[in-house]
Amino acid sequence: MIGPDPQSWTWPRGETRDEKAAGRGGEDMDVEEALVSLQLCYNTEVLFLDSWEELTEHVCAVTKALAKRPFKRLTDGGELPFCAEGSWAAGVRVERDGAGLGQVWTRQIQQLNRVSAAVAGAVSAAHPSPQLLLKVTVPRPRRCVSLP
């Protein structure tokens, strides 16, 4: 903690300025060296303010910035984290004749949990539509046969 009296300066482990200077061969640390030491060794910033009004303005500004930070992180990136990047963001154009449906089907498969692009491509190549995949995977109901 740094106060107006340099003799009252304490360091994070309870050492005073004199004890710290004694460890450095008796050299006096000036304010700039102390600030550099705090920034580099303890990741601490020191801000000198002239009045309590400046302090309250600074505290309000920091509080406001911290409150806006999660929202800004989501919106400043350009795209939201749940939106895909690159060509995924543009989507696939499906023509009236059905051109592009294969790509849509491949992308729908790829959106499933733990499905890579290669696996989605192989499934869509083997089963070009959702109906064809259902025919293969859904068991047919068995007909009950009555015994005489």
C-alpha positions as CSV (number, residue, x, y, z in Angstrom):
1,M,0.0,0.0,0.0
2,I,1.4,3.4,-0.9
3,G,0.4,6.4,1.2
4,P,1.6,10.0,1.4
5,D,4.5,9.0,3.7
6,P,7.2,6.9,2.0
7,Q,8.1,5.4,5.4
8,S,4.7,3.9,5.7
9,W,4.9,2.1,2.3
10,T,4.3,-1.7,2.7
11,W,4.7,-4.4,0.2
12,P,2.4,-7.4,-0.3
13,R,4.3,-9.7,2.1
14,G,4.3,-7.1,4.9
15,E,7.8,-5.8,4.2
16,T,8.3,-2.1,4.7
17,R,10.1,0.2,2.3
18,D,13.2,0.2,4.6
19,E,13.3,-3.6,4.7
20,K,13.0,-3.8,0.9
21,A,15.7,-1.2,0.4
22,A,18.0,-3.0,2.8
23,G,17.6,-6.1,0.7
24,R,18.8,-4.1,-2.3
25,G,22.0,-2.9,-0.7
26,G,20.6,0.2,1.0
27,E,19.6,2.0,-2.1
28,D,16.6,4.3,-1.9
29,M,13.7,3.5,-4.2
30,D,12.2,6.5,-5.7
31,V,8.5,6.7,-6.6
32,E,9.1,5.7,-10.3
33,E,11.0,2.6,-9.3
34,A,8.3,1.7,-6.9
35,L,5.6,2.1,-9.5
36,V,7.6,0.0,-12.0
37,S,8.2,-2.7,-9.4
38,L,4.5,-2.8,-8.5
39,Q,3.6,-3.1,-12.2
40,L,6.1,-5.7,-13.2
41,C,6.4,-7.8,-10.1
42,Y,2.9,-7.6,-8.6
43,N,0.7,-6.7,-11.6
44,T,-0.6,-3.7,-9.8
45,E,-1.4,-0.2,-11.2
46,V,-1.3,2.9,-9.1
47,L,-3.3,6.0,-10.0
48,F,-2.7,9.3,-8.3
49,L,-5.8,11.5,-8.0
50,D,-6.1,15.0,-6.5
51,S,-9.5,14.9,-5.0
52,W,-12.2,12.5,-3.8
53,E,-14.4,13.7,-6.7
54,E,-11.8,12.4,-9.2
55,L,-11.7,9.1,-7.2
56,T,-15.5,8.7,-7.4
57,E,-15.5,9.5,-11.1
58,H,-12.8,6.9,-11.7
59,V,-14.6,4.3,-9.6
60,C,-17.8,4.9,-11.6
61,A,-16.0,4.7,-14.9
62,V,-14.3,1.4,-14.0
63,T,-17.6,-0.1,-12.6
64,K,-19.4,0.9,-15.8
65,A,-16.7,-0.5,-18.0
66,L,-16.8,-3.8,-16.1
67,A,-20.5,-4.0,-16.3
68,K,-20.5,-3.5,-20.1
69,R,-17.5,-5.9,-20.7
70,P,-19.4,-9.2,-21.2
71,F,-21.9,-7.6,-23.7
72,K,-19.1,-6.0,-25.6
73,R,-17.2,-9.2,-25.8
74,L,-20.2,-10.8,-27.5
75,T,-21.0,-8.0,-29.9
76,D,-17.7,-6.5,-30.8
77,G,-16.4,-9.7,-32.4
78,G,-18.6,-9.2,-35.4
79,E,-20.3,-12.5,-35.1
80,L,-21.9,-14.1,-32.1
81,P,-20.3,-17.2,-30.7
82,F,-23.2,-19.5,-31.6
83,C,-23.0,-18.4,-35.3
84,A,-20.7,-20.3,-37.5
85,E,-17.9,-18.4,-39.3
86,G,-16.9,-18.2,-42.9
87,S,-19.0,-19.8,-45.6
88,W,-21.3,-21.2,-42.9
89,A,-22.5,-17.7,-42.1
90,A,-23.6,-17.1,-45.7
91,G,-25.8,-20.2,-45.9
92,V,-26.6,-22.2,-49.0
93,R,-28.8,-21.1,-51.8
94,V,-31.4,-23.6,-52.8
95,E,-32.7,-23.2,-56.3
96,R,-36.3,-24.1,-57.5
97,D,-35.0,-27.2,-59.2
98,G,-33.6,-28.4,-55.8
99,A,-29.9,-27.6,-56.5
100,G,-28.2,-27.0,-53.2
101,L,-30.4,-29.3,-51.1
102,G,-27.5,-31.8,-50.9
103,Q,-25.3,-29.1,-49.3
104,V,-28.0,-28.2,-46.9
105,W,-28.4,-31.8,-45.9
106,T,-24.7,-32.2,-45.4
107,R,-24.5,-29.1,-43.2
108,Q,-27.5,-30.3,-41.1
109,I,-25.8,-33.5,-40.4
110,Q,-22.6,-31.7,-39.5
111,Q,-24.4,-29.6,-36.9
112,L,-25.1,-32.7,-34.8
113,N,-22.8,-33.3,-31.8
114,R,-19.3,-34.6,-32.7
115,V,-19.9,-34.9,-36.4
116,S,-17.0,-33.8,-38.6
117,A,-17.3,-32.5,-42.1
118,A,-15.9,-35.8,-43.5
119,V,-18.4,-37.9,-41.6
120,A,-21.3,-35.6,-42.7
121,G,-20.1,-35.8,-46.3
122,A,-19.9,-39.6,-46.2
123,V,-23.4,-39.9,-44.6
124,S,-25.0,-37.5,-47.1
125,A,-23.3,-39.3,-50.0
126,A,-24.6,-42.7,-48.9
127,H,-28.1,-41.3,-48.1
128,P,-28.8,-38.2,-50.1
129,S,-32.0,-37.2,-48.3
130,P,-33.3,-37.4,-44.7
131,Q,-36.1,-39.8,-45.9
132,L,-33.5,-42.3,-47.3
133,L,-31.5,-42.2,-44.1
134,L,-34.7,-42.8,-42.1
135,K,-35.6,-45.9,-44.2
136,V,-32.2,-47.4,-43.4
137,T,-32.1,-46.6,-39.7
138,V,-35.7,-46.9,-38.4
139,P,-36.8,-50.5,-38.0
140,R,-39.9,-51.5,-39.7
141,P,-42.8,-52.6,-37.5
142,R,-43.2,-56.4,-37.4
143,R,-46.6,-57.8,-38.3
144,C,-48.1,-60.0,-35.7
145,V,-48.9,-63.4,-37.0
146,S,-51.4,-65.5,-35.1
147,L,-50.6,-69.1,-34.6
148,P,-53.3,-71.7,-35.0
